Amino acid sequence: MKILFNTIFLVTFFYSLVNAEIREETYYKIGVFDYAHQTDMMAINKKKVTNNTFNSKYLGDLTQIYDLMFLGDVNESFTHNNDKKIKNREEYAIYFSTGYQKKFNPSDRFYIVPSFSIGLYNEFNKGKDMGFPIEFKSEIEFNFETKNNFIFGVTYNHISNADIGSTNPGSDSILIGIRYKTN
């Protein structure tokens, strides 16, 4: 049953990738994945915001997004736990997702961007076991745009399998990003 479910998900997921229009914006963020637990890893996130929109009756226009997150921790460089049993352990994982976001502008230079996505998570070596390959991500970004078109942002996200897996440890991450707005 899991194989059938994963196959259907992959076909639907990659179909949406193929039919995506030209990307409006691509940017990168860096931070700590799962900072609240001993399995924290460095996270590098690439986010693509498309031109595709979905109109929700209650939320208005939602914009389609794609996220690719690489996670890694070599020799427990980012781990705050001093337990000798886990020293010199290498952790790696990857998370790829698609979903929707909504941009709110409380002022001219400050905006808040909540999003929700569904994706595939895979750990390598001794990376964090999230309990199931399909994971849901809820995220909120706080961005400030300067007068010279630089954007500084802080992102918080939570990734969880919503109890559809054998376990559901979840993860909480904090990322920062600096980018230049070209348009």
N, C-alpha and C positions, 0 to 999 in steps of 0.2 A: 504494500500500500504506500509506503514511504517513497519507493522508486517511482510509482505512478504520479504521486503528488508532486515530487521534485521535477519530473519530466514536464508535467503540465505547467508548472510555475516557470521553468526555464524557457519553454516555447513562448509563453505569454510575455515574459520579461524581454527576451531578445527581439520579439516582434515589435514591441514598443520602441526599442532602440533603433531598429531599421527604419521605422516610420517617423522618427523624430525629425523636425525641421532643423534648419541651420541654428546653431547655438548663438544665443545672445551674449552670454558671458561665461567665462571660465576663470576660476580663481582657486588658490591654494590656501590651506590652513595647516598649522602645526600645533601640537599640544600633547596632552597626556590622556591615553585611553584607560579607563577604569581606575581613576586616581584614588578611589576610596578603598581599594582592596590590594592585597599583596601582589596581584598579577598586573599591576599597572605597566603599560608599555608606551613608548613614544608613538604618536599617531601623525601621519602625513595624509591629508585629505585633499582630494581634487574634486571640486564641485562644478558641474555644468548646469547652467540655467538656460532652458530652451525658449523658443517662441510659442510653444504649445500652451494653450490655456484651456481650462475647464471651468465653466460657470456653475457655481453652486448657488442654490436658492438663498441660503443663509450667509455664506461667506463671500460671495461675489466671485471675481475671477481668481483662480488658482493657477500658478505657473508650474509646469512640469520641470523636475530636476533629476539629475543623475549624480551619484556620489561614488567615489572610489577611495577607500581608506586602507592604507598600508600601516600595519602595526608591528612593532618589533622592540625587543629588549635583549641586548647582548650582555651576558655576565651580570645580570640584575643591576644595570646602570641606573634605572629609573625607579627601582623598587625601594620602598622605605622600610621594609621588614629586614631585621638583622638575623633572621633564622639561618643557621649554618647549613641546614638540610637543603636549602634551595639556592645556595651560592653556585656561581658559574653555570647557571642554567640559561639557555637561549630560548626566547619565546618569539614566535612569529604568527601573524594572522593577517587575513585580508577580509574586507567587507565591501560588497558592491550592491548598490541599491538604487531604486527609482521611486519617485513620489511627487508630492506637490507642496508648494510653499505659497505663502501670502505675505506681501510686503506692506507694512504700515509705516506711514511717515508722520510722527507726532510733531516734527519740525522740518525746516528746510534741509538741515544737515544731518539729522539723526533719524535712523529708521530701525524698526524691529521686524525680524523675519522669522516667524514660526513655520515649521515644516513637519511633515510626516511622510515616511517612506517605508518600503518593504524591500528586503534584500537577502543576499546570500552571504553567510559568514563561514569561513574555514580557518581552523587553527592548524599550525604546523609545529613540529617538535613538541614543545611543552607549552604552547600558547594556551590562552584561556579557553576552556571548554564551555561553550555557551548553551549546550544541551540540545541544540537542533540547528540545522544549517539555515533555516529560514528565520530571519530576525526582523523585528520592527524597530524603526528609529523615530523618536520624537526629538525635535531639536528647536532651539531658539537662538537666533543671532542678534546681537546688538552692534550696530555699525554707526560710525561717525565719519562723515565726509568733510574733508578740509576744503578751503577755497581753491586750492591748486589741484583738486581732483584726486587726492589720495584718500583711500578709505581704510580706516582702522576698525577692526572688529574683534569681538569676543563671542565665542559660541559655546553653548552647553548642550550636550545631547545625552539621551538615555537609549540604550539598545537592549531589547528584551525579546524573548520568543513568545510572550503572552501565555505561558504554560502549555504550549502545544508540544514541547519536547520532554525528554526524560527528566531534565532539571531546568531551572530558569534562574541562573545566578544574576543575570543582568549586568550592565556596565554603565558607568557614568563618566563622561569625558568632558574636558575643557580644552578648547582650541583657540588660537589667536591667528589673525590674518591681517596682512597689509597688502593693498593692491592699488593700482593706478587705474582710474576710470578713463577709458579712451573715448567714449561717446557721450 
